[in-house]
Amino acid sequence: MKKSLLSPPDPFGLSPLVLLLPVIGRVGGLSPLTSSLFARFERVQGLKEELSAEPDRAAFRRLAVEESMLKEVLDWLAVRPEESR
């Protein structure tokens, strides 16, 4: 059965990353993902450096926001991105 166009959107469509986050106070649930999150953090930093000279400010801004989000999650997990370099 097809979904009606007037029905509300699925929760995943609204905020997919929020569904992955643990309940407040249970950050330990993200521990198995630490290496993947850190690898993505480093990749985003590299992409941001590449785009710093480009005129596409929207892409640069999206990467800056993602970098900030990843840094916050890594701080929750007590992985300090600045200390690893």
C-alpha positions in Angstrom: 0.0 0.0 0.0 1.3 3.4 -1.0 1.9 6.0 1.7 -0.4 9.1 1.4 1.3 12.4 0.5 -0.5 14.0 3.5 0.8 11.5 6.1 3.7 12.8 8.3 7.2 11.9 7.3 9.0 8.9 8.9 11.2 9.8 11.9 14.3 8.5 10.0 13.7 10.9 7.1 13.6 13.9 9.5 16.7 13.2 11.5 18.6 10.0 10.6 21.6 10.7 12.8 19.5 11.4 15.8 18.2 7.9 15.7 21.7 6.6 16.0 22.5 8.6 19.1 22.1 7.0 22.5 19.8 8.2 25.2 21.3 11.1 27.1 23.8 9.7 29.5 24.5 6.5 27.5 27.2 7.6 25.2 29.0 4.3 25.7 26.7 2.9 23.0 28.7 4.7 20.4 32.1 3.3 21.6 32.2 0.6 18.9 32.0 3.3 16.3 34.8 5.4 17.6 37.4 4.4 15.0 34.9 5.0 12.2 33.8 8.4 13.6 37.5 9.4 14.0 38.3 8.3 10.4 35.3 10.4 9.1 36.4 13.3 11.2 39.9 13.3 9.6 38.4 12.8 6.1 36.1 15.8 6.7 39.0 17.9 7.8 40.9 17.0 4.6 37.9 17.8 2.4 37.4 21.1 4.2 41.0 22.0 3.5 40.6 21.1 -0.2 37.5 23.3 -0.4 38.9 26.3 1.5 40.0 27.9 -1.8 36.9 27.0 -3.8 34.0 29.4 -4.3 31.4 26.9 -3.1 30.8 28.2 0.4 27.7 26.0 0.9 29.8 22.8 0.6 32.4 24.2 2.9 29.8 25.2 5.5 28.2 21.7 5.4 31.7 20.2 6.0 32.3 22.6 8.9 29.0 21.7 10.5 29.8 17.9 10.1 33.2 18.4 11.5 31.8 20.2 14.5 29.3 17.4 15.1 31.9 14.7 14.8 34.2 16.6 17.2 31.5 16.9 19.8 30.8 13.1 19.6 34.5 12.3 19.8 34.7 14.6 22.9 31.8 12.6 24.4 33.8 9.5 23.9 36.9 11.1 25.3 38.8 11.0 22.1 40.5 14.3 21.5 41.0 15.0 17.8 43.6 17.8 18.4 45.8 15.5 20.5 46.0 12.8 17.8 47.8 14.9 15.3 
